[in-house]
Amino acid sequence: MKDEKNGYVLVMLLMVILLFTLLGTSLLTIAQVNDRISRHMAEADRAWYAAEAGVEWALAMLPAQYAELEVYTADFSHDVEPVFTVTVEAAGGDEGPYSKRILSSGSAGEKVQKAEAVARLRPFGGRALVARDARLDDVTVQGGMLADTVVFGPGETIISGSLCYGTLSSDGGTYVCYGQQRLWDGPVFPVIDFTLLEEQALAEGWYDVAAEDGLYRLDAAAGLAAGPIYVPGDLILDGGFLFDGLILAGGTVDVQGVPTGKIVLLAGGDVSLAGEVLCDEETVLAVVSAGRVVAPAGGLLRGVLFAKELELAGLEIDYCDDPVLDVLAELPEEIPVYCASFAVEWIEAVPRR
């Protein structure tokens, strides 16, 4: 009887040992599987971040000079962490010549991840206002702003985008900025010289406006102009004028009404928007002045103001650079080199893991 009990206990002991052995083996297998899964997931993340690093590298290498950007392509491999290969090519499709498609492949262990993005040139860096010195009285900016010196006059100025500045001060006013604020550490404001462009206009026979009593006027009576327009002196620009394209004025410009169309206005002198500015959905006005832009009467402007000095009051300006991209090859290169950036659209076809 005693031997039978001992045998029973031995059998039970062996069964318990076997059970714990199976349990331990199962736990070890589960741990190894989890470790492999974690390693694969970590490698997948590292591969994705490597692919993103390739896109960021490509963005940093894109030239701001539009002549170079138009023909720019690249193929590059980075063989140390982060490991990636990247290709930059024309975006194609409906994209213009200043948009580039970036294809990047990142590697980590046995994992490979791909990232794709489209970079579109923004000649003014998404900024509606660019100046050396700016005074803003109760102005609303739908976009960013860049100026060496900014003075906020009476009222509250609202900036929805980024604000880059050298110095800020108040002359009875306040401001609210909903974007990033930072000190500008880029190049100094460029000296804008349209001499070469005026020579080009004369050589290429740009549309010539007839002067009346030594004064040039573009209004409803001027009809439709074909191609870019060159005015060698002072210009009066009226709201009745219909035009899409580039206007180059060697002197001052008095904007008595914003013309209908998408216009880039280059002025060798000051630009005055004396009356209330009114832009509909079909109207965009981008102004580049070697002197001062003054808009004291408020209103709504869609476009960009780029000048040595800005004096604005009661104006709402919505950033739009569409007409600038159409005539970018005609602009002095100092402008995009000074403040251009790229708007990036990430195209992620598959999840990270």
C-alpha positions as CSV (number, residue, x, y, z in Angstrom):
1,M,0.0,0.0,0.0
2,K,2.9,2.3,0.9
3,D,4.5,1.7,-2.5
4,E,1.3,2.5,-4.3
5,K,1.1,5.8,-2.5
6,N,4.7,6.6,-3.3
7,G,4.1,5.8,-7.0
8,Y,1.0,8.0,-7.0
9,V,2.9,10.9,-5.6
10,L,5.7,10.4,-8.1
11,V,3.3,10.4,-11.0
12,M,1.7,13.6,-9.7
13,L,5.1,15.2,-9.2
14,L,6.1,14.4,-12.7
15,M,2.8,15.8,-14.1
16,V,3.3,19.0,-12.1
17,I,6.9,19.3,-13.4
18,L,5.7,18.7,-16.9
19,L,2.9,21.3,-16.5
20,F,5.4,23.9,-15.3
21,T,7.8,23.0,-18.0
22,L,5.1,23.5,-20.7
23,L,4.0,26.8,-19.0
24,G,7.6,28.1,-18.9
25,T,8.2,27.1,-22.5
26,S,5.0,28.9,-23.5
27,L,5.9,32.0,-21.6
28,L,9.4,32.0,-23.1
29,T,8.0,31.6,-26.6
30,I,5.5,34.4,-26.0
31,A,8.3,36.7,-24.7
32,Q,10.5,35.9,-27.8
33,V,7.6,36.6,-30.1
34,N,6.8,39.9,-28.4
35,D,10.5,40.8,-28.5
36,R,10.5,40.1,-32.3
37,I,7.3,42.1,-32.7
38,S,8.7,45.0,-30.7
39,R,11.9,44.9,-32.7
40,H,10.1,44.9,-36.0
41,M,7.9,47.8,-34.9
42,A,10.9,49.8,-33.7
43,E,12.6,49.1,-37.0
44,A,9.5,50.1,-38.9
45,D,9.4,53.4,-37.0
46,R,13.2,54.0,-37.5
47,A,12.8,53.3,-41.2
48,W,9.9,55.8,-41.4
49,Y,11.8,58.4,-39.5
50,A,14.8,57.8,-41.9
51,A,12.5,58.3,-44.9
52,E,11.2,61.5,-43.3
53,A,14.8,62.6,-42.8
54,G,15.4,62.1,-46.5
55,V,12.5,64.4,-47.3
56,E,13.7,67.0,-44.9
57,W,17.2,66.8,-46.4
58,A,15.8,67.3,-49.9
59,L,13.8,70.3,-48.8
60,A,16.9,71.9,-47.3
61,M,18.7,71.4,-50.6
62,L,16.1,72.9,-52.8
63,P,17.4,76.2,-54.4
64,A,15.5,79.4,-53.7
65,Q,16.6,80.9,-57.0
66,Y,13.7,80.2,-59.4
67,A,15.9,79.7,-62.4
68,E,17.8,76.9,-60.7
69,L,14.7,75.4,-59.1
70,E,12.8,75.2,-62.5
71,V,15.4,72.6,-63.8
72,Y,16.5,71.1,-60.4
73,T,16.5,67.3,-59.9
74,A,18.5,65.2,-57.5
75,D,19.3,61.6,-56.4
76,F,21.1,61.1,-53.1
77,S,21.9,58.2,-50.8
78,H,22.8,58.4,-47.1
79,D,24.5,55.2,-45.9
80,V,24.8,55.9,-42.2
81,E,22.1,56.4,-39.7
82,P,19.6,57.5,-40.7
83,V,19.8,55.4,-43.8
84,F,17.8,56.7,-46.8
85,T,17.8,57.3,-50.5
86,V,15.9,60.3,-52.0
87,T,14.9,61.4,-55.4
88,V,13.7,64.9,-56.4
89,E,11.9,65.4,-59.6
90,A,9.3,67.7,-61.3
91,A,5.9,67.3,-59.7
92,G,4.2,67.0,-63.0
93,G,0.5,67.0,-63.6
94,D,-1.2,70.3,-62.9
95,E,1.7,71.5,-60.8
96,G,3.9,74.3,-62.1
97,P,7.6,74.3,-62.8
98,Y,8.4,75.5,-59.3
99,S,6.8,72.4,-57.6
100,K,8.9,69.3,-56.9
101,R,8.0,65.8,-55.9
102,I,10.3,64.2,-53.3
103,L,10.4,60.4,-53.0
104,S,12.4,59.0,-50.1
105,S,13.0,55.5,-48.9
106,G,14.3,54.8,-45.4
107,S,15.9,51.6,-44.1
108,A,16.4,50.1,-40.6
109,G,17.2,46.5,-40.1
110,E,15.0,44.5,-42.4
111,K,12.4,47.2,-42.7
112,V,12.0,49.7,-45.5
113,Q,9.5,52.6,-45.4
114,K,8.7,55.1,-48.1
115,A,7.7,58.8,-47.8
116,E,6.5,61.1,-50.5
117,A,5.9,64.8,-50.5
118,V,5.3,67.7,-52.9
119,A,7.1,70.9,-52.2
120,R,5.7,74.1,-53.7
121,L,7.7,77.3,-53.9
122,R,6.2,80.3,-52.0
123,P,8.2,83.3,-53.2
124,F,7.3,85.4,-50.1
125,G,7.3,82.5,-47.7
126,G,3.6,82.6,-47.1
127,R,3.9,86.2,-45.8
128,A,1.3,88.8,-46.9
129,L,3.5,91.7,-45.7
130,V,7.3,92.0,-46.3
131,A,9.1,95.2,-45.5
132,R,12.2,96.8,-44.0
133,D,10.0,99.2,-41.9
134,A,6.3,98.7,-41.3
135,R,3.6,100.7,-39.4
136,L,0.3,99.0,-38.9
137,D,-2.8,100.7,-37.6
138,D,-5.7,98.3,-36.9
139,V,-4.6,95.9,-39.7
140,T,-5.7,92.3,-40.2
141,V,-3.2,90.0,-41.9
142,Q,-4.4,86.6,-43.1
143,G,-0.9,85.2,-43.6
144,G,2.5,85.9,-42.2
145,M,4.6,89.0,-41.9
146,L,8.3,89.8,-42.1
147,A,9.8,93.2,-41.2
148,D,13.0,94.5,-39.7
149,T,11.1,97.2,-37.7
150,V,7.4,97.0,-36.8
151,V,5.4,99.8,-35.2
152,F,1.8,99.1,-34.1
153,G,-0.3,102.2,-34.2
154,P,-3.8,102.9,-32.8
155,G,-6.2,99.9,-32.9
156,E,-5.5,96.2,-32.7
157,T,-3.5,94.5,-35.4
158,I,-4.2,90.8,-35.9
159,I,-1.7,88.5,-37.6
160,S,-2.9,85.0,-38.3
161,G,0.4,83.6,-39.5
162,S,4.0,83.8,-38.4
163,L,5.7,87.1,-37.4
164,C,9.4,87.5,-38.1
165,Y,10.8,90.8,-36.9
166,G,13.9,92.7,-35.9
167,T,12.3,95.1,-33.4
168,L,8.7,95.6,-32.2
169,S,7.2,98.8,-30.7
170,S,3.9,100.3,-30.0
171,D,2.6,103.8,-30.8
172,G,-0.7,103.5,-29.1
173,G,-1.7,100.2,-30.5
174,T,-1.6,96.4,-29.7
175,Y,-1.3,93.3,-31.7
176,V,-2.2,89.6,-31.6
177,C,-0.3,87.0,-33.4
178,Y,-1.7,83.5,-33.8
179,G,1.4,82.0,-35.4
180,Q,5.0,81.6,-34.5
181,Q,6.9,84.7,-33.4
182,R,10.7,84.9,-33.8
183,L,13.5,87.3,-34.4
184,W,14.6,87.4,-38.0
185,D,18.1,86.1,-38.4
186,G,18.1,86.0,-42.2
187,P,19.7,88.4,-44.7
188,V,19.1,92.1,-44.7
189,F,16.3,93.6,-46.7
190,P,17.4,93.7,-50.3
191,V,17.9,96.8,-52.4
192,I,15.4,96.4,-55.2
193,D,16.7,97.6,-58.6
194,F,14.5,97.3,-61.6
195,T,17.1,98.7,-64.1
196,L,17.8,95.3,-65.7
197,L,14.1,94.5,-65.9
198,E,13.4,97.9,-67.6
199,E,16.2,97.1,-70.1
200,Q,14.6,93.8,-70.7
201,A,11.2,95.4,-71.2
202,L,12.6,97.8,-73.8
203,A,14.5,95.0,-75.6
204,E,11.6,92.6,-75.7
205,G,9.0,95.3,-76.7
206,W,6.6,95.0,-73.8
207,Y,3.2,96.6,-74.2
208,D,3.8,100.3,-74.3
209,V,1.2,102.6,-72.7
210,A,0.7,106.0,-74.4
211,A,1.3,109.0,-72.1
212,E,-1.2,111.9,-71.8
213,D,0.4,115.2,-70.7
214,G,3.4,113.2,-69.4
215,L,1.2,111.0,-67.3
216,Y,0.5,107.3,-67.9
217,R,-2.9,105.8,-67.1
218,L,-4.4,102.3,-67.2
219,D,-8.2,102.3,-66.9
220,A,-11.2,101.0,-68.8
221,A,-10.3,103.1,-71.8
222,A,-6.9,101.3,-72.1
223,G,-8.6,98.1,-73.2
224,L,-7.0,94.7,-72.8
225,A,-3.2,94.6,-73.0
226,A,-1.3,91.5,-74.3
227,G,1.7,90.4,-72.3
228,P,3.6,92.3,-69.7
229,I,3.2,96.1,-69.5
230,Y,6.0,98.6,-69.1
231,V,5.4,102.2,-68.0
232,P,8.6,104.3,-68.0
233,G,7.2,107.0,-65.7
234,D,4.5,107.7,-63.1
235,L,1.3,105.6,-63.4
236,I,-2.3,106.0,-62.4
237,L,-4.0,102.6,-62.1
238,D,-7.8,102.5,-62.2
239,G,-10.3,99.9,-61.1
240,G,-11.9,99.7,-64.5
241,F,-8.8,98.2,-66.0
242,L,-8.9,94.5,-66.8
243,F,-5.7,92.6,-66.9
244,D,-3.8,89.4,-65.9
245,G,0.0,89.6,-65.7
246,L,2.9,91.9,-64.9
247,I,3.0,95.7,-64.8
248,L,6.3,97.4,-64.4
249,A,6.3,101.2,-63.6
250,G,9.5,103.1,-63.5
251,G,8.1,105.8,-61.2
252,T,5.3,106.2,-58.6
253,V,2.0,104.4,-58.9
254,D,-1.4,105.9,-57.7
255,V,-3.8,103.0,-57.4
256,Q,-7.2,104.8,-57.6
257,G,-9.0,101.4,-57.7
258,V,-7.8,97.9,-57.8
259,P,-8.0,96.5,-61.4
260,T,-9.9,93.3,-62.0
261,G,-7.6,90.4,-62.6
262,K,-4.5,88.8,-61.2
263,I,-1.8,91.4,-61.3
264,V,1.8,91.7,-60.2
265,L,2.8,95.4,-59.9
266,L,6.5,96.3,-59.8
267,A,7.1,100.0,-59.0
268,G,10.4,101.9,-58.9
269,G,8.8,104.5,-56.7
270,D,6.1,104.8,-54.1
271,V,2.7,103.1,-54.4
272,S,-0.4,104.8,-53.0
273,L,-3.7,103.0,-52.4
274,A,-5.4,106.2,-51.4
275,G,-9.0,105.1,-51.6
276,E,-10.7,102.1,-49.9
277,V,-9.2,98.9,-51.3
278,L,-11.8,96.4,-52.6
279,C,-10.8,93.0,-54.0
280,D,-13.3,90.4,-55.1
281,E,-12.6,86.7,-55.4
282,E,-11.3,87.1,-58.9
283,T,-8.9,89.9,-58.1
284,V,-5.4,89.5,-56.7
285,L,-2.8,92.3,-56.5
286,A,0.8,91.6,-55.5
287,V,2.8,94.8,-55.1
288,V,6.6,95.0,-55.1
289,S,7.9,98.5,-54.5
290,A,11.4,99.9,-54.3
291,G,10.0,102.7,-52.1
292,R,6.9,103.0,-49.9
293,V,3.5,101.5,-50.0
294,V,0.7,103.5,-48.3
295,A,-2.9,102.4,-47.8
296,P,-4.6,104.8,-45.3
297,A,-8.2,104.1,-46.1
298,G,-8.6,100.4,-45.3
299,G,-10.5,97.8,-47.2
300,L,-9.8,94.3,-48.4
301,L,-6.8,93.3,-50.5
302,R,-6.0,89.8,-51.7
303,G,-2.3,89.5,-52.5
304,V,1.1,90.5,-51.2
305,L,2.7,93.9,-50.3
306,F,6.5,93.9,-50.5
307,A,8.3,97.3,-50.0
308,K,11.0,99.1,-48.2
309,E,8.3,100.9,-46.1
310,L,4.7,100.0,-45.4
311,E,2.2,102.4,-43.9
312,L,-1.2,100.6,-43.6
313,A,-4.4,101.6,-41.7
314,G,-7.6,99.6,-41.4
315,L,-6.6,97.2,-44.1
316,E,-7.4,93.5,-44.2
317,I,-4.9,91.6,-46.5
318,D,-5.3,88.0,-47.4
319,Y,-2.2,86.2,-48.6
320,C,-2.2,85.0,-52.2
321,D,0.8,84.6,-54.5
322,D,-0.9,83.0,-57.5
323,P,-0.1,85.7,-60.0
324,V,3.5,85.9,-58.8
325,L,4.2,82.3,-59.7
326,D,3.0,83.0,-63.2
327,V,5.6,85.8,-63.8
328,L,8.3,84.6,-61.4
329,A,11.0,84.5,-64.1
330,E,10.6,88.2,-64.6
331,L,11.1,89.1,-60.9
332,P,14.5,90.2,-59.6
333,E,16.1,87.2,-57.9
334,E,16.7,89.2,-54.7
335,I,13.1,88.8,-53.8
336,P,12.7,85.0,-53.5
337,V,16.3,84.7,-52.2
338,Y,15.4,87.0,-49.3
339,C,12.3,85.3,-48.0
340,A,11.2,82.3,-50.1
341,S,10.2,79.0,-48.5
342,F,8.4,75.9,-49.6
343,A,4.9,74.7,-48.7
344,V,5.0,71.0,-48.2
345,E,2.2,68.5,-48.7
346,W,3.0,65.1,-47.3
347,I,1.5,62.1,-49.2
348,E,1.3,59.1,-47.0
349,A,-0.3,56.2,-48.9
350,V,0.1,53.6,-46.2
351,P,0.2,53.7,-42.4
352,R,3.6,53.7,-40.7
353,R,3.3,50.1,-39.7
